[in-house]
Every structure is written in structure tokens, then in C-alpha cells.
């Protein structure tokens, strides 16, 4: 099961989720598994994000979540949040790395990936 979340910061129509929606559908996410909010990222009230996180709890497949400690493109806190909502998630945070952790720790990442896949 694939789940997708889309968000734009403005609800006044000046921003749309069209490109995000197209990319998620192209990646195989069914339209009924897409969740959308039109709200600032600073807002705590994002009801569709809450619904999306609830849907993640139904995914029981083992999932490997990897991130860099200092990722600014996908803030590390999001990886913690994601792994908390996936029942069989394994979280790995690479120290002193950003969005390119896979390039900064290629051998370690491959070792971790092999261990994860071999455990199945």
C-alpha cells in the first residue's frame, strides 16, 4: 500500500498541489490514498496529515527509514515521525550528514540495507 501526502502553504489558490499529485500518482499512489492540506508548515492544525499518519499504521510491511542528522530538505524529525507511525519500521539516522547521507556513508548504508533485506 502506498500513501501520499501533499501540502501547499497558501489556501488562496495561488499555490496548488497539482505537480505533487501528478508525481505521487506516477509513483503508483492510488488517488484515494492521497492526503492534502493547504496550510502553513508552521500550523499545528493539519487534519489531512493526521489522517495520513493514521493510514500509515495499517502498513505492516517492514520498512527501512533512513535520514541524515542534519537534513534540511527532509527534516530529521519527519523521519522520527514516520517511523513512529509505521508498525514495523527500522530507523537509521546517520550522524554529521544531511540530505546526501547515502553519499556520505555509502558503505555503511549498503551494509545496513543488506542487513535489513536479509532479515526478511
C-alpha positions as a LaTeX table, in Angstrom:
\begin{tabular}{lrrr}
\hline
Residue & $x$ (\AA) & $y$ (\AA) & $z$ (\AA) \\
\hline
Unk1 & 0.00 & 0.00 & 0.00 \\
Unk2 & 1.33 & 3.41 & $-0.96$ \\
Unk3 & 0.25 & 6.58 & 0.83 \\
Unk4 & 0.93 & 10.14 & $-0.30$ \\
Unk5 & 0.78 & 13.50 & 1.47 \\
Unk6 & 0.73 & 16.86 & $-0.30$ \\
Unk7 & 0.80 & 20.36 & 1.16 \\
Unk8 & 0.95 & 23.93 & $-0.02$ \\
Unk9 & 1.33 & 26.93 & 2.27 \\
Unk10 & $-1.43$ & 29.11 & 0.88 \\
Unk11 & $-5.13$ & 28.31 & 0.64 \\
Unk12 & $-5.89$ & 31.36 & $-1.53$ \\
Unk13 & $-5.43$ & 29.48 & $-4.81$ \\
Unk14 & $-2.03$ & 30.98 & $-5.62$ \\
Unk15 & $-0.40$ & 27.59 & $-4.96$ \\
Unk16 & $-1.62$ & 24.15 & $-5.99$ \\
Unk17 & $-0.68$ & 20.57 & $-5.27$ \\
Unk18 & $-1.08$ & 19.56 & $-8.93$ \\
Unk19 & 2.60 & 18.69 & $-9.51$ \\
Unk20 & 2.83 & 16.84 & $-6.21$ \\
Unk21 & $-0.36$ & 14.91 & $-7.02$ \\
Unk22 & 0.90 & 14.01 & $-10.51$ \\
Unk23 & 4.24 & 12.79 & $-9.12$ \\
Unk24 & 2.60 & 10.68 & $-6.42$ \\
Unk25 & 0.16 & 9.10 & $-8.87$ \\
Unk26 & 3.03 & 8.44 & $-11.31$ \\
Unk27 & 4.83 & 6.69 & $-8.43$ \\
Unk28 & 1.85 & 4.38 & $-8.01$ \\
Unk29 & $-0.15$ & 6.00 & $-5.22$ \\
Unk30 & $-3.87$ & 5.50 & $-5.79$ \\
Unk31 & $-5.89$ & 8.74 & $-5.74$ \\
Unk32 & $-7.90$ & 7.56 & $-2.72$ \\
Unk33 & $-4.64$ & 7.20 & $-0.74$ \\
Unk34 & $-3.63$ & 10.85 & $-1.27$ \\
Unk35 & $-3.93$ & 13.34 & 1.57 \\
Unk36 & $-3.80$ & 17.11 & 1.03 \\
Unk37 & $-3.55$ & 20.14 & 3.28 \\
Unk38 & $-3.46$ & 23.80 & 2.33 \\
Unk39 & $-1.82$ & 25.30 & 5.38 \\
Unk40 & 1.43 & 26.80 & 6.54 \\
Unk41 & 4.03 & 24.30 & 7.69 \\
Unk42 & 4.08 & 26.18 & 10.99 \\
Unk43 & 0.41 & 25.44 & 11.62 \\
Unk44 & $-0.25$ & 22.64 & 14.04 \\
Unk45 & $-3.75$ & 22.01 & 12.63 \\
Unk46 & $-3.27$ & 19.83 & 9.56 \\
Unk47 & $-6.17$ & 17.36 & 9.59 \\
Unk48 & $-5.19$ & 15.53 & 6.40 \\
Unk49 & $-1.67$ & 14.95 & 7.77 \\
Unk50 & $-3.25$ & 13.37 & 10.85 \\
Unk51 & $-5.38$ & 11.16 & 8.57 \\
Unk52 & $-2.30$ & 10.24 & 6.53 \\
Unk53 & $-0.34$ & 9.25 & 9.63 \\
Unk54 & $-3.28$ & 7.14 & 10.76 \\
Unk55 & $-3.26$ & 5.36 & 7.39 \\
Unk56 & 0.45 & 4.58 & 7.82 \\
Unk57 & $-0.37$ & 2.48 & 10.87 \\
Unk58 & $-2.09$ & $-0.01$ & 8.55 \\
Unk59 & 1.15 & $-0.69$ & 6.63 \\
Unk60 & 2.60 & $-3.79$ & 8.24 \\
Unk61 & 5.46 & $-4.47$ & 5.83 \\
Unk62 & 8.94 & $-4.00$ & 7.27 \\
Unk63 & 10.13 & $-0.51$ & 6.34 \\
Unk64 & 13.61 & 0.97 & 6.50 \\
Unk65 & 13.63 & 4.72 & 7.20 \\
Unk66 & 17.00 & 6.42 & 6.62 \\
Unk67 & 17.96 & 10.05 & 7.07 \\
Unk68 & 20.86 & 12.34 & 7.87 \\
Unk69 & 21.05 & 14.05 & 11.24 \\
Unk70 & 21.21 & 17.50 & 9.65 \\
Unk71 & 18.87 & 17.07 & 6.66 \\
Unk72 & 17.21 & 20.39 & 5.84 \\
Unk73 & 15.29 & 19.16 & 2.77 \\
Unk74 & 13.53 & 16.40 & 4.71 \\
Unk75 & 13.93 & 17.47 & 8.33 \\
Unk76 & 15.12 & 14.63 & 10.51 \\
Unk77 & 12.14 & 15.00 & 12.84 \\
Unk78 & 9.96 & 13.80 & 9.94 \\
Unk79 & 11.87 & 10.52 & 9.86 \\
Unk80 & 11.19 & 10.00 & 13.56 \\
Unk81 & 7.51 & 10.79 & 12.98 \\
Unk82 & 7.34 & 8.43 & 10.01 \\
Unk83 & 8.99 & 5.56 & 11.86 \\
Unk84 & 6.67 & 6.05 & 14.85 \\
Unk85 & 3.62 & 5.57 & 12.63 \\
Unk86 & 4.86 & 2.55 & 10.67 \\
Unk87 & 4.43 & $-0.52$ & 12.90 \\
Unk88 & 7.44 & $-2.41$ & 11.52 \\
Unk89 & 9.82 & 0.45 & 10.82 \\
Unk90 & 13.52 & 0.47 & 11.47 \\
Unk91 & 15.03 & 3.96 & 11.73 \\
Unk92 & 18.65 & 4.81 & 10.97 \\
Unk93 & 19.93 & 8.36 & 11.40 \\
Unk94 & 23.44 & 8.99 & 10.07 \\
Unk95 & 25.47 & 11.49 & 12.13 \\
Unk96 & 27.03 & 14.62 & 10.67 \\
Unk97 & 25.14 & 14.27 & 7.41 \\
Unk98 & 22.37 & 15.98 & 5.54 \\
Unk99 & 20.14 & 15.02 & 2.66 \\
Unk100 & 23.03 & 13.20 & 0.98 \\
Unk101 & 23.67 & 10.68 & 3.76 \\
Unk102 & 23.74 & 7.89 & 1.17 \\
Unk103 & 26.73 & 9.60 & $-0.48$ \\
Unk104 & 28.45 & 10.43 & 2.79 \\
Unk105 & 28.12 & 6.88 & 4.17 \\
Unk106 & 27.79 & 4.65 & 1.08 \\
Unk107 & 29.43 & 1.52 & 2.52 \\
Unk108 & 27.63 & 1.79 & 5.85 \\
Unk109 & 24.32 & 2.41 & 4.13 \\
Unk110 & 24.80 & $-0.63$ & 1.90 \\
Unk111 & 25.65 & $-2.76$ & 4.93 \\
Unk112 & 22.55 & $-1.55$ & 6.77 \\
Unk113 & 20.38 & $-2.10$ & 3.67 \\
Unk114 & 21.71 & $-5.64$ & 3.18 \\
Unk115 & 21.11 & $-6.49$ & 6.84 \\
Unk116 & 17.57 & $-5.14$ & 6.59 \\
Unk117 & 16.79 & $-7.04$ & 3.39 \\
Unk118 & 18.45 & $-10.27$ & 4.57 \\
Unk119 & 16.34 & $-10.21$ & 7.73 \\
Unk120 & 13.21 & $-10.71$ & 5.65 \\
\hline
\end{tabular}
